[in-house]
Amino acid sequence: MDVLKRMGFESPSWADLALLLIGSLSALALGGAVWAWWDRRRVDPWMRQMDHLRAALQDLGLASATHEAPRTLAQRLRERYGAPAETLVGLLDTLERQTLRAVRPVRGLIRR
């Protein structure tokens, strides 16, 4: 109650305290919801590139699932379109190498 008096309430009651708590919790909940929305919108750059390539493949009539590796998509492009698809195949191969580079353990850091 002393805190409420310092905040400007002349004669604070339990109802004032309850309103202050409800307002504080509502503000915290709103802040948490905004943070969750913002965090959900962040996308890994690698995934963003893959999504763009999947959209390009979809425009070419080659549907792809999200679980398919770039290597699989490159092979399907080679089989279906041959040499004209080499630009997209090169992009997919680059993405595959980026994935493998990120996962490969560095020698000397892992001891057996």
N, CA, C and O atoms as a printed pandas DataFrame, in Angstrom:
     atom_number atom_name residue_name chain_id  residue_number  x_coord  y_coord  z_coord
0              1         N          MET        A               1    0.826   -1.183    0.000
1              2        CA          MET        A               1    0.000    0.000    0.000
2              3         C          MET        A               1    0.877    1.258    0.000
3              4         O          MET        A               1    0.491    2.289   -0.549
4              5         N          ASP        A               2    2.058    1.163    0.619
5              6        CA          ASP        A               2    2.962    2.317    0.626
6              7         C          ASP        A               2    3.422    2.661   -0.792
7              8         O          ASP        A               2    3.582    3.833   -1.135
8              9         N          VAL        A               3    3.633    1.631   -1.608
9             10        CA          VAL        A               3    4.038    1.858   -2.997
10            11         C          VAL        A               3    2.943    2.620   -3.736
11            12         O          VAL        A               3    3.236    3.544   -4.495
12            13         N          LEU        A               4    1.693    2.243   -3.521
13            14        CA          LEU        A               4    0.581    2.946   -4.165
14            15         C          LEU        A               4    0.514    4.402   -3.701
15            16         O          LEU        A               4    0.210    5.291   -4.497
16            17         N          LYS        A               5    0.786    4.643   -2.459
17            18        CA          LYS        A               5    0.782    6.031   -1.953
18            19         C          LYS        A               5    1.885    6.840   -2.637
19            20         O          LYS        A               5    1.682    8.005   -2.980
20            21         N          ARG        A               6    3.055    6.220   -2.835
21            22        CA          ARG        A               6    4.150    6.921   -3.504
22            23         C          ARG        A               6    3.852    7.161   -4.977
23            24         O          ARG        A               6    4.388    8.088   -5.584
24            25         N          MET        A               7    2.986    6.312   -5.551
25            26        CA          MET        A               7    2.614    6.471   -6.968
26            27         C          MET        A               7    1.555    7.554   -7.150
27            28         O          MET        A               7    1.275    7.936   -8.286
28            29         N          GLY        A               8    0.971    8.050   -6.098
29            30        CA          GLY        A               8    0.017    9.132   -6.221
30            31         C          GLY        A               8   -1.390    8.802   -5.764
31            32         O          GLY        A               8   -2.262    9.671   -5.793
32            33         N          PHE        A               9   -1.630    7.586   -5.348
33            34        CA          PHE        A               9   -2.941    7.237   -4.821
34            35         C          PHE        A               9   -3.049    7.832   -3.414
35            36         O          PHE        A               9   -2.207    7.577   -2.553
36            37         N          GLU        A              10   -4.104    8.631   -3.197
37            38        CA          GLU        A              10   -4.244    9.279   -1.890
38            39         C          GLU        A              10   -4.579    8.281   -0.794
39            40         O          GLU        A              10   -3.909    8.246    0.238
40            41         N          SER        A              11   -5.591    7.483   -1.003
41            42        CA          SER        A              11   -5.953    6.468   -0.013
42            43         C          SER        A              11   -6.177    5.150   -0.762
43            44         O          SER        A              11   -7.306    4.798   -1.102
44            45         N          PRO        A              12   -5.069    4.427   -1.013
45            46        CA          PRO        A              12   -5.168    3.204   -1.816
46            47         C          PRO        A              12   -6.015    2.131   -1.125
47            48         O          PRO        A              12   -6.032    1.985    0.097
48            49         N          SER        A              13   -6.709    1.396   -1.985
49            50        CA          SER        A              13   -7.511    0.285   -1.481
50            51         C          SER        A              13   -7.045   -0.994   -2.185
51            52         O          SER        A              13   -6.189   -0.959   -3.069
52            53         N          TRP        A              14   -7.617   -2.096   -1.781
53            54        CA          TRP        A              14   -7.293   -3.373   -2.411
54            55         C          TRP        A              14   -7.724   -3.371   -3.872
55            56         O          TRP        A              14   -7.086   -4.015   -4.705
56            57         N          ALA        A              15   -8.799   -2.656   -4.191
57            58        CA          ALA        A              15   -9.258   -2.560   -5.580
58            59         C          ALA        A              15   -8.219   -1.829   -6.430
59            60         O          ALA        A              15   -7.968   -2.221   -7.570
60            61         N          ASP        A              16   -7.610   -0.766   -5.886
61            62        CA          ASP        A              16   -6.554   -0.052   -6.607
62            63         C          ASP        A              16   -5.355   -0.964   -6.853
63            64         O          ASP        A              16   -4.764   -0.960   -7.934
64            65         N          LEU        A              17   -5.012   -1.735   -5.841
65            66        CA          LEU        A              17   -3.906   -2.675   -5.976
66            67         C          LEU        A              17   -4.211   -3.723   -7.048
67            68         O          LEU        A              17   -3.348   -4.064   -7.857
68            69         N          ALA        A              18   -5.430   -4.222   -7.046
69            70        CA          ALA        A              18   -5.840   -5.220   -8.045
70            71         C          ALA        A              18   -5.781   -4.625   -9.448
71            72         O          ALA        A              18   -5.306   -5.287  -10.370
72            73         N          LEU        A              19   -6.252   -3.392   -9.633
73            74        CA          LEU        A              19   -6.204   -2.743  -10.944
74            75         C          LEU        A              19   -4.764   -2.533  -11.406
75            76         O          LEU        A              19   -4.448   -2.717  -12.581
76            77         N          LEU        A              20   -3.906   -2.152  -10.485
77            78        CA          LEU        A              20   -2.498   -1.975  -10.823
78            79         C          LEU        A              20   -1.871   -3.297  -11.250
79            80         O          LEU        A              20   -1.126   -3.340  -12.228
80            81         N          LEU        A              21   -2.162   -4.362  -10.536
81            82        CA          LEU        A              21   -1.633   -5.683  -10.905
82            83         C          LEU        A              21   -2.164   -6.155  -12.252
83            84         O          LEU        A              21   -1.414   -6.692  -13.068
84            85         N          ILE        A              22   -3.458   -5.953  -12.483
85            86        CA          ILE        A              22   -4.051   -6.367  -13.765
86            87         C          ILE        A              22   -3.431   -5.569  -14.906
87            88         O          ILE        A              22   -3.116   -6.128  -15.957
88            89         N          GLY        A              23   -3.255   -4.272  -14.705
89            90        CA          GLY        A              23   -2.629   -3.448  -15.740
90            91         C          GLY        A              23   -1.202   -3.864  -16.016
91            92         O          GLY        A              23   -0.784   -3.928  -17.172
92            93         N          SER        A              24   -0.449   -4.147  -14.964
93            94        CA          SER        A              24    0.948   -4.569  -15.132
94            95         C          SER        A              24    1.037   -5.905  -15.857
95            96         O          SER        A              24    1.846   -6.062  -16.771
96            97         N          LEU        A              25    0.217   -6.861  -15.458
97            98        CA          LEU        A              25    0.227   -8.175  -16.110
98            99         C          LEU        A              25   -0.213   -8.080  -17.563
99           100         O          LEU        A              25    0.325   -8.777  -18.424
100          101         N          SER        A              26   -1.186   -7.223  -17.840
101          102        CA          SER        A              26   -1.641   -7.034  -19.226
102          103         C          SER        A              26   -0.525   -6.444  -20.077
103          104         O          SER        A              26   -0.314   -6.875  -21.211
104          105         N          ALA        A              27    0.191   -5.460  -19.539
105          106        CA          ALA        A              27    1.301   -4.858  -20.277
106          107         C          ALA        A              27    2.411   -5.879  -20.530
107          108         O          ALA        A              27    2.981   -5.913  -21.621
108          109         N          LEU        A              28    2.718   -6.696  -19.549
109          110        CA          LEU        A              28    3.735   -7.740  -19.728
110          111         C          LEU        A              28    3.289   -8.773  -20.761
111          112         O          LEU        A              28    4.093   -9.217  -21.580
112          113         N          ALA        A              29    2.021   -9.154  -20.727
113          114        CA          ALA        A              29    1.503  -10.120  -21.697
114          115         C          ALA        A              29    1.556   -9.548  -23.107
115          116         O          ALA        A              29    1.926  -10.250  -24.048
116          117         N          LEU        A              30    1.189   -8.283  -23.261
117          118        CA          LEU        A              30    1.253   -7.642  -24.567
118          119         C          LEU        A              30    2.695   -7.571  -25.062
119          120         O          LEU        A              30    2.969   -7.847  -26.230
120          121         N          GLY        A              31    3.610   -7.203  -24.177
121          122        CA          GLY        A              31    5.018   -7.174  -24.548
122          123         C          GLY        A              31    5.524   -8.548  -24.967
123          124         O          GLY        A              31    6.276   -8.663  -25.935
124          125         N          GLY        A              32    5.118   -9.591  -24.249
125          126        CA          GLY        A              32    5.509  -10.954  -24.616
126          127         C          GLY        A              32    4.934  -11.378  -25.950
127          128         O          GLY        A              32    5.608  -12.056  -26.727
128          129         N          ALA        A              33    3.698  -10.991  -26.229
129          130        CA          ALA        A              33    3.070  -11.339  -27.508
130          131         C          ALA        A              33    3.772  -10.642  -28.669
131          132         O          ALA        A              33    3.981  -11.243  -29.723
132          133         N          VAL        A              34    4.136   -9.374  -28.476
133          134        CA          VAL        A              34    4.849   -8.638  -29.527
134          135         C          VAL        A              34    6.210   -9.264  -29.763
135          136         O          VAL        A              34    6.621   -9.433  -30.911
136          137         N          TRP        A              35    6.919   -9.612  -28.692
137          138        CA          TRP        A              35    8.227  -10.246  -28.852
138          139         C          TRP        A              35    8.109  -11.591  -29.573
139          140         O          TRP        A              35    8.926  -11.894  -30.443
140          141         N          ALA        A              36    7.105  -12.399  -29.223
141          142        CA          ALA        A              36    6.912  -13.696  -29.873
142          143         C          ALA        A              36    6.603  -13.518  -31.359
143          144         O          ALA        A              36    7.101  -14.277  -32.190
144          145         N          TRP        A              37    5.786  -12.523  -31.695
145          146        CA          TRP        A              37    5.462  -12.261  -33.097
146          147         C          TRP        A              37    6.720  -11.856  -33.851
147          148         O          TRP        A              37    6.972  -12.353  -34.949
148          149         N          TRP        A              38    7.518  -10.952  -33.268
149          150        CA          TRP        A              38    8.727  -10.494  -33.921
150          151         C          TRP        A              38    9.720  -11.642  -34.088
151          152         O          TRP        A              38   10.338  -11.773  -35.145
152          153         N          ASP        A              39    9.878  -12.460  -33.075
153          154        CA          ASP        A              39   10.819  -13.568  -33.120
154          155         C          ASP        A              39   10.406  -14.612  -34.154
155          156         O          ASP        A              39   11.256  -15.220  -34.804
156          157         N          ARG        A              40    9.107  -14.815  -34.302
157          158        CA          ARG        A              40    8.609  -15.802  -35.258
158          159         C          ARG        A              40    8.861  -15.357  -36.698
159          160         O          ARG        A              40    9.009  -16.190  -37.592
160          161         N          ARG        A              41    8.908  -14.055  -36.916
161          162        CA          ARG        A              41    9.089  -13.533  -38.263
162          163         C          ARG        A              41   10.546  -13.597  -38.736
163          164         O          ARG        A              41   10.819  -13.462  -39.928
164          165         N          ARG        A              42   11.478  -13.801  -37.800
165          166        CA          ARG        A              42   12.873  -13.924  -38.208
166          167         C          ARG        A              42   13.052  -15.262  -38.906
167          168         O          ARG        A              42   12.543  -16.285  -38.448
168          169         N          VAL        A              43   13.769  -15.249  -40.001
169          170        CA          VAL        A              43   13.977  -16.473  -40.777
170          171         C          VAL        A              43   15.471  -16.618  -41.046
171          172         O          VAL        A              43   16.158  -15.647  -41.362
172          173         N          ASP        A              44   15.944  -17.818  -40.919
173          174        CA          ASP        A              44   17.329  -18.127  -41.218
174          175         C          ASP        A              44   17.616  -17.775  -42.689
175          176         O          ASP        A              44   16.823  -18.132  -43.560
176          177         N          PRO        A              45   18.727  -17.088  -42.985
177          178        CA          PRO        A              45   19.028  -16.710  -44.373
178          179         C          PRO        A              45   19.101  -17.913  -45.315
179          180         O          PRO        A              45   18.694  -17.818  -46.473
180          181         N          TRP        A              46   19.614  -19.033  -44.828
181          182        CA          TRP        A              46   19.680  -20.232  -45.664
182          183         C          TRP        A              46   18.274  -20.695  -46.039
183          184         O          TRP        A              46   18.016  -21.047  -47.190
184          185         N          MET        A              47   17.371  -20.693  -45.064
185          186        CA          MET        A              47   15.992  -21.104  -45.339
186          187         C          MET        A              47   15.314  -20.116  -46.295
187          188         O          MET        A              47   14.522  -20.523  -47.144
188          189         N          ARG        A              48   15.617  -18.833  -46.161
189          190        CA          ARG        A              48   15.044  -17.829  -47.060
190          191         C          ARG        A              48   15.492  -18.105  -48.493
191          192         O          ARG        A              48   14.683  -18.035  -49.417
192          193         N          GLN        A              49   16.784  -18.421  -48.687
193          194        CA          GLN        A              49   17.290  -18.746  -50.022
194          195         C          GLN        A              49   16.603  -19.994  -50.571
195          196         O          GLN        A              49   16.210  -20.037  -51.737
196          197         N          MET        A              50   16.464  -20.998  -49.724
197          198        CA          MET        A              50   15.802  -22.227  -50.172
198          199         C          MET        A              50   14.348  -21.956  -50.556
199          200         O          MET        A              50   13.855  -22.508  -51.540
200          201         N          ASP        A              51   13.669  -21.126  -49.798
201          202        CA          ASP        A              51   12.282  -20.796  -50.124
202          203         C          ASP        A              51   12.182  -20.095  -51.476
203          204         O          ASP        A              51   11.266  -20.367  -52.253
204          205         N          HIS        A              52   13.129  -19.187  -51.759
205          206        CA          HIS        A              52   13.128  -18.510  -53.057
206          207         C          HIS        A              52   13.382  -19.501  -54.192
207          208         O          HIS        A              52   12.744  -19.433  -55.243
208          209         N          LEU        A              53   14.319  -20.420  -53.968
209          210        CA          LEU        A              53   14.591  -21.422  -55.000
210          211         C          LEU        A              53   13.404  -22.369  -55.179
211          212         O          LEU        A              53   13.091  -22.763  -56.302
212          213         N          ARG        A              54   12.749  -22.730  -54.089
213          214        CA          ARG        A              54   11.563  -23.585  -54.205
214          215         C          ARG        A              54   10.458  -22.885  -54.996
215          216         O          ARG        A              54    9.753  -23.522  -55.778
216          217         N          ALA        A              55   10.307  -21.573  -54.791
217          218        CA          ALA        A              55    9.312  -20.811  -55.553
218          219         C          ALA        A              55    9.682  -20.790  -57.039
219          220         O          ALA        A              55    8.811  -20.906  -57.901
220          221         N          ALA        A              56   10.980  -20.643  -57.332
221          222        CA          ALA        A              56   11.418  -20.669  -58.733
222          223         C          ALA        A              56   11.166  -22.038  -59.355
223          224         O          ALA        A              56   10.745  -22.137  -60.507
224          225         N          LEU        A              57   11.426  -23.088  -58.586
225          226        CA          LEU        A              57   11.161  -24.440  -59.089
226          227         C          LEU        A              57    9.669  -24.665  -59.309
227          228         O          LEU        A              57    9.268  -25.324  -60.269
228          229         N          GLN        A              58    8.858  -24.119  -58.423
229          230        CA          GLN        A              58    7.409  -24.238  -58.559
230          231         C          GLN        A              58    6.956  -23.546  -59.848
231          232         O          GLN        A              58    6.078  -24.048  -60.550
232          233         N          ASP        A              59    7.561  -22.384  -60.159
233          234        CA          ASP        A              59    7.226  -21.673  -61.397
234          235         C          ASP        A              59    7.609  -22.489  -62.629
235          236         O          ASP        A              59    6.975  -22.372  -63.677
236          237         N          LEU        A              60    8.641  -23.308  -62.502
237          238        CA          LEU        A              60    9.062  -24.178  -63.604
238          239         C          LEU        A              60    8.230  -25.458  -63.693
239          240         O          LEU        A              60    8.383  -26.245  -64.627
240          241         N          GLY        A              61    7.355  -25.656  -62.719
241          242        CA          GLY        A              61    6.518  -26.850  -62.723
242          243         C          GLY        A              61    7.125  -28.015  -61.973
243          244         O          GLY        A              61    6.674  -29.150  -62.128
244          245         N          LEU        A              62    8.136  -27.760  -61.167
245          246        CA          LEU        A              62    8.782  -28.812  -60.398
246          247         C          LEU        A              62    8.463  -28.596  -58.919
247          248         O          LEU        A              62    9.107  -27.796  -58.240
248          249         N          ALA        A              63    7.467  -29.317  -58.442
249          250        CA          ALA        A              63    7.065  -29.173  -57.038
250          251         C          ALA        A              63    8.118  -29.808  -56.136
251          252         O          ALA        A              63    8.736  -30.817  -56.477
252          253         N          SER        A              64    8.301  -29.183  -54.975
253          254        CA          SER        A              64    9.283  -29.723  -54.031
254          255         C          SER        A              64    8.738  -29.599  -52.620
255          256         O          SER        A              64    8.044  -28.639  -52.284
256          257         N          ALA        A              65    9.065  -30.588  -51.806
257          258        CA          ALA        A              65    8.659  -30.569  -50.404
258          259         C          ALA        A              65    9.755  -29.904  -49.576
259          260         O          ALA        A              65   10.915  -29.859  -49.986
260          261         N          THR        A              66    9.382  -29.395  -48.426
261          262        CA          THR        A              66   10.354  -28.688  -47.595
262          263         C          THR        A              66   11.441  -29.603  -47.036
263          264         O          THR        A              66   12.512  -29.127  -46.661
264          265         N          HIS        A              67   11.182  -30.898  -46.975
265          266        CA          HIS        A              67   12.188  -31.807  -46.429
266          267         C          HIS        A              67   13.207  -32.261  -47.472
267          268         O          HIS        A              67   14.188  -32.917  -47.120
268          269         N          GLU        A              68   12.999  -31.930  -48.736
269          270        CA          GLU        A              68   13.922  -32.368  -49.778
270          271         C          GLU        A              68   15.217  -31.559  -49.728
271          272         O          GLU        A              68   15.194  -30.332  -49.629
272          273         N          ALA        A              69   16.321  -32.252  -49.796
273          274        CA          ALA        A              69   17.639  -31.609  -49.752
274          275         C          ALA        A              69   17.932  -30.923  -51.084
275          276         O          ALA        A              69   17.393  -31.323  -52.115
276          277         N          PRO        A              70   18.774  -29.905  -51.072
277          278        CA          PRO        A              70   19.139  -29.241  -52.329
278          279         C          PRO        A              70   19.745  -30.216  -53.343
279          280         O          PRO        A              70   19.530  -30.069  -54.546
280          281         N          ARG        A              71   20.497  -31.206  -52.866
281          282        CA          ARG        A              71   21.097  -32.201  -53.760
282          283         C          ARG        A              71   20.022  -32.988  -54.515
283          284         O          ARG        A              71   20.175  -33.270  -55.703
284          285         N          THR        A              72   18.948  -33.336  -53.831
285          286        CA          THR        A              72   17.840  -34.067  -54.459
286          287         C          THR        A              72   17.160  -33.198  -55.506
287          288         O          THR        A              72   16.851  -33.661  -56.604
288          289         N          LEU        A              73   16.929  -31.940  -55.163
289          290        CA          LEU        A              73   16.290  -31.030  -56.112
290          291         C          LEU        A              73   17.180  -30.811  -57.335
291          292         O          LEU        A              73   16.677  -30.738  -58.456
292          293         N          ALA        A              74   18.492  -30.705  -57.135
293          294        CA          ALA        A              74   19.414  -30.524  -58.256
294          295         C          ALA        A              74   19.369  -31.731  -59.185
295          296         O          ALA        A              74   19.368  -31.580  -60.406
296          297         N          GLN        A              75   19.332  -32.917  -58.611
297          298        CA          GLN        A              75   19.258  -34.136  -59.434
298          299         C          GLN        A              75   17.963  -34.174  -60.239
299          300         O          GLN        A              75   17.971  -34.522  -61.420
300          301         N          ARG        A              76   16.856  -33.817  -59.601
301          302        CA          ARG        A              76   15.576  -33.794  -60.320
302          303         C          ARG        A              76   15.576  -32.771  -61.444
303          304         O          ARG        A              76   15.002  -33.012  -62.505
304          305         N          LEU        A              77   16.226  -31.612  -61.213
305          306        CA          LEU        A              77   16.336  -30.606  -62.270
306          307         C          LEU        A              77   17.164  -31.112  -63.442
307          308         O          LEU        A              77   16.795  -30.916  -64.600
308          309         N          ARG        A              78   18.289  -31.765  -63.140
309          310        CA          ARG        A              78   19.135  -32.313  -64.205
310          311         C          ARG        A              78   18.372  -33.336  -65.041
311          312         O          ARG        A              78   18.447  -33.324  -66.270
312          313         N          GLU        A              79   17.642  -34.217  -64.371
313          314        CA          GLU        A              79   16.900  -35.255  -65.084
314          315         C          GLU        A              79   15.804  -34.665  -65.961
315          316         O          GLU        A              79   15.565  -35.147  -67.068
316          317         N          ARG        A              80   15.139  -33.629  -65.471
317          318        CA          ARG        A              80   13.979  -33.097  -66.196
318          319         C          ARG        A              80   14.355  -32.082  -67.267
319          320         O          ARG        A              80   13.769  -32.100  -68.350
320          321         N          TYR        A              81   15.327  -31.185  -66.996
321          322        CA          TYR        A              81   15.612  -30.096  -67.920
322          323         C          TYR        A              81   16.996  -30.142  -68.543
323          324         O          TYR        A              81   17.242  -29.446  -69.527
324          325         N          GLY        A              82   17.900  -30.934  -68.005
325          326        CA          GLY        A              82   19.232  -31.058  -68.587
326          327         C          GLY        A              82   20.073  -29.807  -68.453
327          328         O          GLY        A              82   20.073  -29.156  -67.408
328          329         N          ALA        A              83   20.803  -29.465  -69.535
329          330        CA          ALA        A              83   21.762  -28.355  -69.516
330          331         C          ALA        A              83   21.126  -26.988  -69.237
331          332         O          ALA        A              83   21.750  -26.187  -68.542
332          333         N          PRO        A              84   19.928  -26.674  -69.732
333          334        CA          PRO        A              84   19.365  -25.345  -69.452
334          335         C          PRO        A              84   19.147  -25.057  -67.956
335          336         O          PRO        A              84   19.002  -23.899  -67.565
336          337         N          ALA        A              85   19.123  -26.079  -67.142
337          338        CA          ALA        A              85   18.864  -25.886  -65.718
338          339         C          ALA        A              85   20.141  -25.771  -64.895
339          340         O          ALA        A              85   20.075  -25.735  -63.666
340          341         N          GLU        A              86   21.294  -25.713  -65.540
341          342        CA          GLU        A              86   22.558  -25.734  -64.806
342          343         C          GLU        A              86   22.743  -24.529  -63.880
343          344         O          GLU        A              86   23.435  -24.640  -62.869
344          345         N          THR        A              87   22.144  -23.393  -64.200
345          346        CA          THR        A              87   22.262  -22.231  -63.310
346          347         C          THR        A              87   21.599  -22.514  -61.971
347          348         O          THR        A              87   22.183  -22.273  -60.914
348          349         N          LEU        A              88   20.371  -23.029  -62.024
349          350        CA          LEU        A              88   19.671  -23.379  -60.783
350          351         C          LEU        A              88   20.346  -24.546  -60.078
351          352         O          LEU        A              88   20.398  -24.586  -58.849
352          353         N          VAL        A              89   20.859  -25.487  -60.847
353          354        CA          VAL        A              89   21.578  -26.614  -60.249
354          355         C          VAL        A              89   22.804  -26.112  -59.503
355          356         O          VAL        A              89   23.117  -26.606  -58.420
356          357         N          GLY        A              90   23.498  -25.135  -60.070
357          358        CA          GLY        A              90   24.667  -24.556  -59.394
358          359         C          GLY        A              90   24.284  -23.872  -58.089
359          360         O          GLY        A              90   24.992  -23.994  -57.089
360          361         N          LEU        A              91   23.171  -23.159  -58.095
361          362        CA          LEU        A              91   22.697  -22.528  -56.858
362          363         C          LEU        A              91   22.358  -23.570  -55.800
363          364         O          LEU        A              91   22.688  -23.404  -54.626
364          365         N          LEU        A              92   21.706  -24.632  -56.217
365          366        CA          LEU        A              92   21.354  -25.692  -55.273
366          367         C          LEU        A              92   22.597  -26.393  -54.730
367          368         O          LEU        A              92   22.658  -26.740  -53.551
368          369         N          ASP        A              93   23.587  -26.597  -55.599
369          370        CA          ASP        A              93   24.836  -27.207  -55.137
370          371         C          ASP        A              93   25.550  -26.302  -54.126
371          372         O          ASP        A              93   26.112  -26.791  -53.146
372          373         N          THR        A              94   25.527  -24.993  -54.362
373          374        CA          THR        A              94   26.127  -24.047  -53.423
374          375         C          THR        A              94   25.423  -24.103  -52.074
375          376         O          THR        A              94   26.074  -24.105  -51.029
376          377         N          LEU        A              95   24.103  -24.147  -52.097
377          378        CA          LEU        A              95   23.347  -24.256  -50.851
378          379         C          LEU        A              95   23.659  -25.562  -50.122
379          380         O          LEU        A              95   23.735  -25.583  -48.894
380          381         N          GLU        A              96   23.837  -26.627  -50.856
381          382        CA          GLU        A              96   24.182  -27.913  -50.240
382          383         C          GLU        A              96   25.544  -27.823  -49.551
383          384         O          GLU        A              96   25.709  -28.306  -48.431
384          385         N          ARG        A              97   26.517  -27.204  -50.223
385          386        CA          ARG        A              97   27.846  -27.050  -49.620
386          387         C          ARG        A              97   27.783  -26.173  -48.371
387          388         O          ARG        A              97   28.471  -26.451  -47.389
388          389         N          GLN        A              98   26.966  -25.115  -48.396
389          390        CA          GLN        A              98   26.820  -24.254  -47.223
390          391         C          GLN        A              98   26.256  -25.039  -46.046
391          392         O          GLN        A              98   26.686  -24.849  -44.908
392          393         N          THR        A              99   25.310  -25.908  -46.312
393          394        CA          THR        A              99   24.714  -26.725  -45.255
394          395         C          THR        A              99   25.753  -27.666  -44.666
395          396         O          THR        A              99   25.878  -27.775  -43.446
396          397         N          LEU        A             100   26.493  -28.340  -45.524
397          398        CA          LEU        A             100   27.482  -29.305  -45.055
398          399         C          LEU        A             100   28.615  -28.606  -44.320
399          400         O          LEU        A             100   29.151  -29.161  -43.360
400          401         N          ARG        A             101   28.992  -27.414  -44.740
401          402        CA          ARG        A             101   30.055  -26.673  -44.073
402          403         C          ARG        A             101   29.639  -26.291  -42.658
403          404         O          ARG        A             101   30.463  -26.293  -41.743
404          405         N          ALA        A             102   28.371  -25.966  -42.477
405          406        CA          ALA        A             102   27.887  -25.548  -41.155
406          407         C          ALA        A             102   27.832  -26.719  -40.178
407          408         O          ALA        A             102   27.948  -26.520  -38.969
408          409         N          VAL        A             103   27.657  -27.928  -40.685
409          410        CA          VAL        A             103   27.471  -29.091  -39.819
410          411         C          VAL        A             103   28.779  -29.828  -39.554
411          412         O          VAL        A             103   28.918  -30.486  -38.523
412          413         N          ARG        A             104   29.731  -29.726  -40.463
413          414        CA          ARG        A             104   30.979  -30.486  -40.370
414          415         C          ARG        A             104   31.765  -30.085  -39.129
415          416         O          ARG        A             104   31.981  -28.893  -38.912
416          417         N          PRO        A             105   32.203  -31.041  -38.304
417          418        CA          PRO        A             105   33.004  -30.693  -37.116
418          419         C          PRO        A             105   34.397  -30.221  -37.527
419          420         O          PRO        A             105   34.937  -30.668  -38.539
420          421         N          VAL        A             106   34.957  -29.344  -36.759
421          422        CA          VAL        A             106   36.292  -28.826  -37.021
422          423         C          VAL        A             106   37.287  -29.816  -36.415
423          424         O          VAL        A             106   37.146  -30.220  -35.260
424          425         N          ARG        A             107   38.292  -30.202  -37.204
425          426        CA          ARG        A             107   39.276  -31.163  -36.723
426          427         C          ARG        A             107   40.103  -30.542  -35.614
427          428         O          ARG        A             107   40.470  -29.369  -35.684
428          429         N          GLY        A             108   40.389  -31.312  -34.617
429          430        CA          GLY        A             108   41.207  -30.847  -33.505
430          431         C          GLY        A             108   40.380  -30.362  -32.322
431          432         O          GLY        A             108   40.860  -30.336  -31.189
432          433         N          LEU        A             109   39.147  -29.981  -32.587
433          434        CA          LEU        A             109   38.307  -29.521  -31.487
434          435         C          LEU        A             109   37.598  -30.685  -30.775
435          436         O          LEU        A             109   37.258  -30.603  -29.595
436          437         N          ILE        A             110   37.394  -31.752  -31.523
437          438        CA          ILE        A             110   36.723  -32.919  -30.956
438          439         C          ILE        A             110   37.763  -34.011  -30.727
439          440         O          ILE        A             110   38.381  -34.501  -31.672
440          441         N          ARG        A             111   37.943  -34.374  -29.502
441          442        CA          ARG        A             111   38.918  -35.410  -29.160
442          443         C          ARG        A             111   38.210  -36.725  -28.890
443          444         O          ARG        A             111   37.114  -36.765  -28.330
444          445         N          ARG        A             112   38.845  -37.764  -29.292
445          446        CA          ARG        A             112   38.226  -39.087  -29.085
446          447         C          ARG        A             112   38.867  -39.786  -27.945
447          448         O          ARG        A             112   38.485  -40.909  -27.616
